[in-house]
Amino acid sequence: MVICANQRYYGDQSGRYWKKTKNIQIEMDRYKPLICSRLKTVGKYTYKDRTASKKFALKATINPNLIGILFIIKIDPNQSTTSFASIADLSWYPKEHEVLFSMHAVFRLGDIEIMKENDQLYEVNLILTNETDEDLLDLTARMREEINCIEKGWFRLGSLLLTLNRFDKAEGVYNFLLKQKLNEDEKVSVYNSLAVLASSTNTSVKSNKSESKWIKYRRPLLFFLLGMVLVFIIALIVLLTKKDSCAKPTPTPPSPAEWNASDYQTNYDYYRHFDQKSDLTPADNLRMDRLSSPRFCPGDSSKIIYLRKQYHMPDLNGSSTTLHWVDMSEPIKPNTIQLTRPIWGIHDQQFYWIDKSTILFLSNRGSSKLNQIFQLNLPSDVSKVENFIEPIQITDFPLDIDNLLVNRQATRLAFSCQVYANLTIEDTATRVASEKESGSLVYKFDKLFIRHWDEYMTGLRHHPFVASIERDTHGTYKLNSTLTDVLFGIDSDSPTRPFGDAKSQWSFSASGNSFAFTRQHDEKSEVAWSTNLDIYTVDLSQSNLAADTDPKYSPTDENILVYRAQSVPGYESDQFKLQLYDGTTTKTLLDDWDQSIQVATWTSNGQSLFLELGEQANHVVYQVLDVLTSNISVIHRGSINGTSHDINPDPNDDQTFVLTYENLVQPTNIVLQKNTFSFPATKHNEMLIDRIRWSPTYEPFSFIGAQNDTVWGWHVPPINGTTGSKAPLAFLIHGGPQNSWYNTWGRGWSFQSFAAQGYAVIAINFHGSDSYGQNFTDSITGEYGSLPFDDLQLGLTAALEKYTYIDGSRAVALGASYGGYMINWIAGHPEMSQRFQALVNHDGLFDMREMAYATEELWFTEHDAGGFTQYNNPEAFEKFNPVNHVANWTQPMLIIQGGRDYRVVDTQSIGAFTALQRRGIPSRMLYFPKENHWTLNPFNSLVWYQEIFDWMKEWTQK
């Protein structure tokens, strides 16, 4: 019988990993004559199905510093006396035929070979031993002689680790023991061992008897003991879950663990054990903490609260978002305190700092695991918090709630909930439960949308609910009025789908007595081709059929409100201008600007506004002073390069604000901006940044593009620099198309991830890109395959002439959405396609005629075709239709598609893949059934990157 197991190896950590070096064969051959224990693989990923085991081993090769090992275990049942059994009937994955070995299973290492398809993958043959094996008997005798210890359990393991000079591991064992219930003799033993450990560490006493038999056997011995512990645990779990009747139990799907202090590790703790720098991988990028939503304390602006999302280290299996507090009294020495307990699968969000000691926020911390409102009460001196503060649950609705907004007086709040238009929250929950129990699943539609972005529109709507709140005698907030569904009976959403939120689309007035919100007119099918959004409470926009959104009441004047407005109906990328309404009239602020306003934020005195907008592919910040007078002035604030977001002005100083900042070589951090000085507020990712290497430089470059216009692009050199051998090229094409490659760190389509693989990165912001003025953005209308195509050709030529270290004969073009469309368009035009060895197309448009009817937001295709429907002007859709040029396709292409992408439906990618296969062109399709237009699942993201890297390597290596 042959069984397969697998493992990933790196470093030298208690026998769990092997170092990945050129001498890996020698490293493993060194122990080949010995008996090898179960290590940490058999029983965990051990299957009779070779393919299943190999799949897990392949995951290791995503990281160039790791190797994967596929163990082939050979068993002769006539000779072996070791117990083993199939657990297919007990496993959650019965088709993979998992095998469980007893805890004393021992294996002999056989032949070790590099697998042909991947030089990071090894095949290792293991042979199950029996109790008469002479080497095994010799090893057992040697172990007994060397240990010679009367201690048991963890005490014996600690003594063994001390003997092995593994002082850090021994210290961990003894510190663990100190947390247990010990008698006095046991405590004396532990403290004595710690004293010995300290003495040994200080004097650096290390055994160097390299020729002794102990050195020969100690590493396998440690493997053996650790293997015994793990298999015992697995066997115990199986035994406890198996019923006496031997009936097949109902399996429980795996899920992230609840809070366990021993299971919690920050990326700082994980990376500080790295003894040398390694190149950035997509997994490293995912392990970075996500920092967002910085907010000043209303009574003390030296204090800030923000959100921090962490992933389980190092496997990314689970995440948690928590509230953090930082004292910026001394900006160069921030003091950070974690307020809420990190629990895998629990996420705090959308918080409001009511006063110096009270925070309201949304979280799924309750027993129902539904998002509800919680209250966090802060002590007078937060800096002395040593543990976590447990919040108080305020609401307990039977459905998730979202989009929390609290007025300035903390007398009213609003939130959204998905309900049927004419039902309450409770009645909606009852109906949803009844529908799930009915056993029937049928969708019926009388109008559009049928589906939107990544969900079917089955009747549930995001409605805003408003209620009054007050504190009880204990200082805890409660709802003290009837909950009002602002859109009750109206088949519409607010915030709007799929990306609207309360922060941008809702607002309470200065007194807190008025509530403004944005909604789309969803009641008719026109919603699919109209971009009309309106603001309600005061009807500001009956005469405007384009978008009016993001109302922001003045913090000091009940009648003043600013909002963003477009003027071209049906054009989502029209310029957003800033409107000010004073209760009677509306005027446009900064009407001569050519940039689109993205966010407007009032200062607390109601006299100025902070604006966030795109400018030359950077997200920058301006402050509009004296906004209520005729003497408006505008000042640039913060960095002119990079990406500045989520501005929160100091309530006591409108020259100071806190924000998030990042750029192409600097991951996101919370930053305090005081006049012209910037101070990082956190160090959460500091150790990761110190231990991981990426390309340290980037630069914009320009060239003369289509219509003789100046066009800009980005250049990021490979991680090893621009000297030495020539580098292959990753030529990236952005989606939108009315978008830009911005100066931002990024996780999807990360420039740094490609540079870390040794590629030079060139990314062109062609005609149609935003942030270069509205005329430049508008120029792509009716020119999908002309002006951008010309820019890409000219940009590639300019880049190869400017950056001579790039090997133009080893170039790969990659794009998503419109970028994927352009990949298909390039494929049909040999003058451009022949400049690339291969192509990568993610969710790309293939047939513009089908796209006109299969996508959900029709305004995209109709406006970009020149303002036509397909049935009124078929030629407008055929003029730049990639499907018409398939006969010219020759270059290898990787196609990637999300199954829940209803913007660019999967038949677009299936059609392109069919064309490639029918023409006999090397091609591959990667299909993610549960992803939408983006790849959001972290594990899918890792696969996404690795498949792309493998494809690029296959066609660019010489």
N, C-alpha and C positions, 0 to 999 in steps of 0.2 A: 504494500500500500504506500502511495506517495501523497504527502500532505504539504501544502504551501503556507508559509508565514512571511511576514514582512516587517521592516523597521526602517527608520531614518536615523542617520548617525552624524554627529558633529561634536567636536571638542572631546573632552575626557571627563565625564561627569558620573562618577560612581558606577562605572560600568555600563551606563546606559547608551553612550554614544562612542563611536570611533572617530578619530580625526580624519578629515578628508584631506589627504595629501597625495603626492605622486607615488608615495611609498605605501599606499593602502594595501597592496598585495603583500608586501613584506610585513607590514604591521599585523595583518591577520595570519599570515603564514607562521609568524612567531609563536602563535598559540595552537597551531594546527595539530601537533602531536598530543596536545593535552585534551582533557575532557572539558567540553563547553557546557555550561549550565543552560537552563531555559532562557537566559537573558531576560528581556522584557517583551518578548514577542509571542511565544507559544501560548495559546489560550486566549490572547487578546485579539489578534488578527490572524488566526490559524484556520485555514479552510482546505477542503478537498478540491475546491474550485481554484485552479491556478490563476484564472483571470481576475477573480475577486481580490486575491491577495496582492497580485501585481499592481492593481489599481491604487492601493494604498501606498505601496512602495514608490510608485511614480510621483506621488505628491511631494516627496522629499526633493525631487529634482527641480522643483520650482525655484528653490534657492541654490545658486551656484556654489555655495559653501557647504551644501549638504550632499550626501549620497543616500541612495535607497538600496536596501538589501532585501532580496527575495530568498528566503530560506526554503530549501527543498528537503523535507524530512522523510527519510526512508525507514520503514518499519517492517521487521520480520516477526509476525505474531507468534511464530513457533519458537523464537529465541528470547524475545524481550519479556521481562517479568514486570515491566512498568505498566500501570493501569492508564488507559486512555479510553475516551468514549466520544461518540458523536452527540452533540447537543442541538442538532437541527430542530428537534421537536420543542426545545425550550427557547431557542434563539429568536430574537426579534427579526432576524433575516434568515429564515429557514432554507431559502434557496442557495445560500452560500455554504451550506454544509460545514459549519464550524465544528472544530474538534477541541476537546478539553483534555489536558494531560494532568496527571496527579502532581502534587507539589514536589515530589522527589524525582521527577523526570530529568534525566541527564543525557546530553547528546555529545557525540564525537564530531568534531569539525572535519569535513571532507574537502573535496575540490572547491576552489574559489575562482570564479570566472567573471570577466566583464561582459555584460550582455550587449549584443551587437547593435541594438537599436538606440542605445543611450549609454554614453561613457560615464554617466553618473549612477548607473544602475548595476549592481553586482548580484550574481547568483551564487549562493553558498549552500553546499550540500551538508546535511546533518544526518547522523545515523543514531537512532535511539539505542542506548546501551542496556545491558542487563546487570543484575547484581553480581555476576561472576566475572565481570570485566576486570582484568588485572590492573589496568591503569586507574580505574575507578576505586578499587580497593586501596591502591597505593595513595591516591589523593585523600581518601577518607582518613587513612591512618595519619597522614601528614597533617591534616587539619586538626585532628584531635591532639596531636603532639604540640602543634604551634599555639593553639588557643589556650589549652591548659587552664581553663577558667571555671571557677565554681559558680559564677554569676549566670543569670538566666535572662532571656528576653531582651528588652531594650538595653539593660545593663551590660549584657554580653556583647551586643552590637557596638555599644560605646567603647568598650575595652578593645574590641577588634579594630575599630577605626583609629583609636589611639596607637595601636601597634602598627597599623599601616601608615602612620604619620598623616592621616587625613584629618587634620586638626579642625578644619572648618566644618566638616561633616560631624565629627565627634561633638563639637560644641553645640551643633544643632540638636543632636540626640539628647545631650544632658540638659539643655534649656527646655526641651520638650518635657523631660522627666520632672523638672522642677515645677511644671504646671499641673502635675498629677498629684493625687493624694498619696503621699509617701509617709512611712513611719520614720522615726528619728534616725535609725541605723541607715536606712536608705538615703536620707538627706545627707548624712555624713559622707556616705560613699560618693554621692554625686558631687558635693563640694570638693572632696578630696581629688576626684578625677578632674574637675575644672581647674584646680590648682596645678595639677600635673600638666594639664593642657597648656595653661598660661606659661608655665616654666619652659615647656618644650617649644612653644611658639617664640618666646623672647630670645631663646638661645639658638633658635633655628637648628635644632638637633634633628638630623635626618639620617636614616640608615642608608648605607651605600654598599651593602653586601650583594653586589650584582651577580655573584656567582653562586650564591646560596640557593638551596632548594626552595626556601621561603619566597624569595623574589620570584622564582620561577612559577610558584603556584598562587601567590597572593591575589593577583587580579582575577583569575578564574574563581578563586574562593569567594571573593566579594560578589562576583556575578551570581555565583551559586546561591549565596544567602539571600540576596535581593530577589532573585527569581523565585526562591521558595516562599518568601513573604507574599509576593504578588499572586502566585498561583493559589496559595492558601486562601487569600481573600476571595479570588474568583470562584474557587471551589465552594467556599462557605456560602457565597451568595446563591449559587446554583442550588445547593442543598436546601437552603432555607426557603427558596421560592418553589421548590418542587413539592407537589401535593402527594399525600400518602397513596392516593388512588392511582397515581401515575398519569392522571388525565392531563391533557395539554393545557397549561395555564393561558389566560389572556395576557398577551404581552403589553407592557407599558412603553410607549415611545420615549426615546431619550430626550432629555430636556436639561437646560442649564441648572446647576445646583443652586440651592438656597444659600444664604449667607453663611460662610464658614471662614473664620479668620485665617485658617491655614491654607485655604484655597484662594485667598486674595493676594495678588501681587501686582504692583504698579509696573509700568514699563521702566521706570527708574530702577526699581529693584531687579528687574530681569536683566537689563542691559549693563548694569554695573559689574556683572560677573564676566562680561566680555573682556578678555585681556588684550585684544587688539581690534583695530578698526576692520570692518567688513563693508563690502559694497551694498548700497541700498537695494532692497528687494521690494516687490509689491507687498509682501507680508510685513516688512518693517514699516512701510507707509501706513498700513492699516492699524498697526500697533500704536501709532501716535494718538495721544489724547486729543479729542475734538473739543475745542474751547469756544464758547459762544455766550451771547447775551449779557455782557457786562453792564451793571447798573450801580449808580451811586446810592449810598445811604441818604435818605431825605434829610436827616438831621445831622449828619457828619460825613462830609464828602471825602474824607480821607479813607473811608471804608467802602469797599466795592464787593458786590456779590456777582457770581457768574456760574455758568453751567459747564460741567466737565463730563464728557462721555469717554468711558474706558472700556477696552476689550479684555477678555480673559487672556492672561498671559500663560504661555506664548501661543496657544493653539487657536485663539480668537473664537472659542466656543462659548459665546455669550457676551453680553455687554451690559453696562449699567451707566446711567446718567445721574449725577448728584450735584447738590448745591455746594458752592465753595465761597468762602469769605476771605478777603485779603485786605490787610492794613497797609495803606500807601502813605502813611505819615512821613516815612523816610523813603522816598521813591526808589532810591538805589538799593534799599534793603527791604523788599516786600515781605510781609509775614502772612503766610497762607494757612487757613484752617478749613478742613473738610467738615461741613455741617451735617450732611445726611449720610446715612449708612449705605455703602455700595452693596447691592444685591443683584445677582445676575438675572437679567430679564426685567428689572425694575428701572423705570426712567422718570426722573423729575423734569419738569418743563414749565415754561410760561409763568414765571414767578413775578409777583409784585411786592415791592418793599413798602409796606404800609407806613411804618414809622421805624425808629431806631431798633425796636425790639420785636417787630412782627412782620412776618412774610406769609403771603398767601401764594400757593402754587398748585399746579396740577401734577398728579402722580398716580401710578397704578400700584401703590404700596398696600392698599387695603386687601382684605381677605378675598374680595371678589375679583381682584386683579384688573378691574375696570378703572379707567382714568377718572379720578374724582378730585375735588378741591381739598387741599390740606393746609394747615396752619403750622408755622414753625415759630416758636417763641425763643428769642435769643436772650442769653444772660447779659448782665450789665457789662461784663468783660469777656467778650468772645475769645480773646487771645488765650484764655486759660482753659478753653474747652479741650479736653484730652481724649474724649471718646466722641461719639456721635450724638446729635440731638434727635430724639424721636418726635416726629410731627404728629399733630392731631387731625384726624379725618373730619371734615366739615360736612360733606355731602355723601349720599349713598344711593345714587340713582341706579336703575337696573340696566342702563346703557352707558357706554363711554361718553364722556363729555370732553370738549376740546375748546381751544381758542378763548382762554380766560382773559378778561379785561376788567379792571377795577377803576372806578372814578377817583379823582384826586382826594376827595373827602372820605373815601372808604365807606360810603353810605350805599352805594349800588355796585353791582357787578353784572357782567354779561358773559355768557359762554355759549358755545354751539353744541348741538346734538343732532345726530342723524335720525330723523323721524319721518313718518308718513305725514304728508302736508296737513291732513285734517285730523291727526291723532296726537294725543299727549305722549310724553316720554313713556309713561307706564303702559299705555295702551299699545304703543308701538312695540315695546318689549314683548308684550303678550302675543301680538300678531306675529312677530318674528319667530318666537318660540314655536307657535302653532304651525307656521309654515315649514319649519325644520322637521317637525314631527310628522308631517303629513305624508312624507315619502314621495311626494310629487315635486318635480322641478320643471316648471314651464315659464318662459318669459313671453309676455304679450306687449306689443308696441303699437301705438297709434300715431307717434310723432318721433322726430329726432330730438335728442341723441338716443341711439340704441346703446351705444357704449362710448365712454369718454376716457381717454388716456390709457387706463389699465383696469377699468371696471365697467360692468354692465349697469345701465341706469334702470334699476328695477323699482323705482318709486320712492326710495329713501332720499331725504333732502337734508342738507346742513341748514338748520334754522337757528337764528340767534334768540337766546332766552335772556330776559332781564329780570332781576329781582333786587329788592332792598335788603341790606344786611345790617346787623348790629352785633355788639359784643354782649355776651351774657355776664353774669356776676363773676365768672372766673376769667374773663377777658377773652373768651373764645368766640369767634364769629359764628353767626348762624343766619340763615335766610329768615327774614321776618315779614315777608309779603308773598302774595301769590305769584308764582312763576309765570311770566308773560312770554308767550311765543310771538315774537314780533312779526313773523311771516305766516302765522297760522292760517291754513286754508289756501295758501299760495304755493303752487308747484314750482318753487325756485330755491336757489341756494344763496346763502350769505354766511361766511365768505364764499367767494366763487370758486368753482372747481377748475383745474385740479390743484392750483398753487396759491390760491388766496389764503390770507390769514387775518386774524383780528388785529394784530399790531398795525397792519397797513390799511385794512379796509373798514375798521370800526373806530369810533371816537366818541368819548363823552365830552360834553361842553364844560366850560370853566366852572359852572355851578354844580355840574353833575346831574342836572335835571333834564338835559336833552341828549339824545343818542343818535348818531349818524352812522349809516352803514351803506355798503356798496352791494348791489345785486345785479345779476344778469336777467334779462327777460327770457326765462326758460319755458314759458308756458306753450310756446309754439315751436315748430320745426325750424323757424327762422334763426333760432339760437345757433344752428350749425354753420350759418354763413354770415352772421352778424357779430360784430365786436362791441355792440352797444352795451355799455355798463352805465348804470345810473346811481346817484347818491340820494338817499332818502332821509327823512326828517324834515328838511327844507328842500323842496324840489328845485334843484339848481340847474337841471339839465334837460328839460323837455325838448328844447330846440336842437340839442346835439345828439345825432344818431351814432356818433363814435363813442369812445370810452371815457367816462368820468369816474374816477376811482380814488381811493386812499384819502378819505376826508380826515383832516386834523384840526380839531377845535383849538383856538387860542387858549393857553392856560390861564389867561387873565381877563378875557373879554368874551362874554356869553354869545355875542353875535358874529364874531369873526371866525372864519374857517378857511383853511387852504386845502386844495386838492390838486390832483394831477389830471390833465385832460388831453385827449387827442382830438384831431379835427377831421380825419379821413375815415369814414365808415368802412368796415370790413378789412382794415389794415392794422394788424396787431403790432407791427413795428413802426408805425407812425410816431413822430416825435411827441413825447409827453412834455407839455408845458405846465407851468405852475400858475394856478388860478387862486385869487383871493376874493372871498365873498364877505361883505361887511353887514349883511342883514338885508340889504336892499339892492346892491349892485355887485357885479363881478368884473374884475379886471385881471389882465394877464401880467404877471411879474416876469421881468427879464425876457421880454418878447423878442429881443434881437438875438438871443442865444440860438446857436445851431446844434446844441447838444440836448439829449433827452434826459430829463430829470428822473432819477430812479427812486429816491427816497427824500422826503422833507421832514425835518424834526424841529419842533419849537424849542427855543431856550426857555427857562423857567420864568423869565421876566416878560415874555410875550413880545419882545421887541426885535428879535432876530430869528433866523432859521438856518439850520445846517442842512446842506444839500449833498447828497451822494449821487455821483454820475460817472459815466464812462467817458474817458478822454484819452485818445491815442493809445488804446488798449490797456489803460490803467484805470482802476477805480479810485477816484479822487474825491476830496471833500472841499466844499466852499461854504463860507458863512455869509449870509445876506443880512447886512446891518440896517437898522432903522426901517424895517420892512413896512411899517404903517405910515411912513411919511413919503413925501415926494423926493427926498434926498437919499434914495436907496444906494448903498455901496456894497461891493462884493470883495471878499478877501479869501485867498486860498489858505486852507488850514491843513496841517499835517504833511505827509510825504506826497510828492508829485509822481512817485514811482510806486508800483505795487498795487495792492488791493486793500482799501480801507472800507470797512463795513460796520454796521450796527452801532452808529454813533449814539452816545448818551451824554448830554451836556451836564456839567457840574451845576447843581441847583443854586450855588452861591457865586459862581464865576463863569460867565459865558465865554471866557477865553480858554477854558479848560474842558476837556471831554475825554471819555474813555471809549475805546473801540477795539475791534479785532483787526489785525494787520498780518499780511503775508505777501510774499512775492515768489518768483520762480526758483529762488534758491533758499528761501526762508519759510518754514512751516508756520501755520497760524498761531498767533499768541494774542493775549490780552495786553493792550498798550494804553498807558496813561499819557495823554498829550497835554502838556502845559506850555502854552505859547509855542515856541519853536522847539521845545525839548520833548523827546519821547522816552518813556520809561517802561520796559517790559514788566508786567505785573505777576507773571507766573514763571515757574521753572519746571513744569511737569514733564516736558519732553527734553529737558536739558541733557540727561544721561544718554538717551537714544541718539540725540544729535551729536554728542561727543564720540559715540562708539560706531556710528555709521557714516560712511563716506558717500558723497554724491558730487555731481559737477558743481564747482564753486562759482561759476561765472555764467552770464548770459548777456546778450546785447540785441537791441533792435537794429535792423538794417533796412534801407529803402532802395527802391529802384523805380525806373519809369515803366509803368504798366500800361494796361489798355487805355485808350483814349488819351494817351500821353499824360496820364495822371500819376502823381507820386503814390506808390503803394508801399506798405510797410510789412515787415515780417520779423519773426524772432529766430535767433540762433542760439542753441545750447550745445556746447561741445561735449564729446563723450567724457566719461569719468576719468579716463587716463590721459586726457589732454589732447593737444593737436600736433604734438611732435611724434616722431617715430613712424610706424607703418600707417598707411592711409586707412581711414575709418569708413564703414558703410553708412548709409543715410536712411533715416526715418523721416519721410516727407509727409507731414500731417496736414489734413484738410478738415477744417471745422464745419460743424453743422449750423443750422439756423434757417436759412443762410444769413439772416440779419442778426449776426452775433459776431464775436471776435475771439481770437486766442488772446485771453487777458493775461496780464502779469500776475499770475496767481500760482500757488503751490500745486494744488490739484491732487486728486486720487485716481479718478477715472481719466484716461488719456494723460497721464502724468508725464511731462517732458523728462523729468528726472529718472523715471523708471526705464525709459528707452535709453537715456544717456548711460545709465548704470550697466546696460547690456553691451556697451561699447559703440553705440550708434551716435553719430551727429544728428541733431534734431533741427529741422527747418520747418517753420509754420508760417504760412502766408495769410495775412488779413486782406483778402481780395475784395474787389468791388461788391458791395452788398453788406460788408461788415459794418457793424455799428461802431460808435465811439470816434468816428472820423468826420462827423457832420452828417446831417440828414440827407443832403444831396447824394453823398457817397453811398449811404444806406439804400436810398431809393433807386439807385442806378441799376440794380439787378432785376427790377420789375420787367418782365418780358424778355429777359436776357440770361436765363438760367444757364445755358450752355455756352455763352459767348464771352462776355467780359471776364467772369471769374476764371474761365478756362484759359483765356489769354494771360491773365495775371499769373496763374500757376505755371504756365510754360515760361514766361519771362522771369518769374521769381526763382524757379529752379535754375535757370541759366545764370542769373545774377549771383545766386548763392554759391554755385560751383566755381564761378570766376573769383569771387571774393574769398572763399574759404577753400584754399587749394589742397588742404589735407584731406578733404572729403573725396572718397572714391565714387565717382558718378556712375561707374559700371556696376556698383553694388547698392542700388537704391530700391527702396520699397515705399509705395504710396499707400497711405491708410486714411480712412475717413468714416464718419458716422452720420446718419440722418442725411442732410443735404451733402455732407462730406462723402457718405456712401453713394448717393446719387452721382456725385462727381467721379467716384471710382468707376462706376458703371459707364459713365460718359467717356472717361479717359480710355477705358478698355476698348471702346468702339472707334477710337481715333488713333491709328498707329503712330502718327507723328509725335504723340505724347506717350502712348502705352509702351512703346519700345524703349523708352528711357528708364523703365522700371523692370526689375527682375521678377517682381511679384506684387500683388495687390491685396489689400485687406478692406473688406466692406462690411460695416456694422449697421444693420437696420437701414439699408440704403434703398432709395427709390429706383425701381427698375422699369415700370410701365406707367407713364404719366396718365394714360387713359384710364387704367384701372384705379390709380391713385385718386382720380377726381371723384370716384364714387365710393371707394372703400374706406377712405380716411374719415375721421369724425368731424374735425374742425375744418369745414370746407373753405373757410375764408383764406386759409393758407394757399391752397392750390389755385383758387380762383383769382386772388389778388396778384400772386406772383406770375400767373400766366398773362397778366395784363389787364385784369378786371373782367375776365370772361368765364362763363360756364363752358363745360366741355361740349354740351349739345348745341350751344349757340356758335361756338368757334372752335371746332375740332382741331384746326391747324395750329392754334395757339398752344395746344397740348402735344401735338406731334412734332413741332419744330425742334424741340430739344428732348426727344423721347429716347432714352438709351436702348429700349427694346428694338428700335428700328436699325440698330447698328451691330447687332449680335454677330452678323456674318464676319465682322472685322476683329472679333475677340480672339486673342492668342495667348495672353499672359496668365500664369497661374493666379488663382484668386481664392482667398479664405473668406467665407461668408459667415457672419454671426447674426443671430436673430433672437429676440425675446418673444416668447409665445403670447405674452399679454400686452404686446405693443399694438395698441389700436390707433396710433398716429400713423405709423408706417407698418401696415399689416404684414403678417408672416408670408402671405402668398407672394409678396414682392421679392423676398429673399429666396423663397422656394423656386420662383420662376427663374431668377438669375442663376441659381445652382443647377436647375434643370438645363438651362442653355449651355452652361459650361460642360456639364457631363455629356450632353448630346453632341457637342462639338469635340469631345475628347480632350478637353483642356484640363491639366492637373488642377484639382479643386477639392475643397473640403467645406462642409457646412457644420457649424457649431450652433446648436439650438438649445436655448434656455427656456423650458416650458413656463416657468413662474416669474420670469423677469419681464419688465415693460420696456420702454424705449431706452432705459438705462440698466446697467448691471449693478444692482444694489446689494445683493447678498454677498458678504465678504468672502465666503468660500467660492462662490461662483466667480467673483472678481479675480481670485487667484488663478482659477482655471482659465479665465478669459485672457489674462496676461500671459500665462505659460503657453497657451495654444498660439497666441500671436507671436511670441518670442520664438517658438519652435518653427513656425512657418517662415518667419523672417530668416532665421538661421539656415534653414534648409535651402533657401534660394539665394542667399548672399555669401555663403562660405565658399572659398575658392577650392 
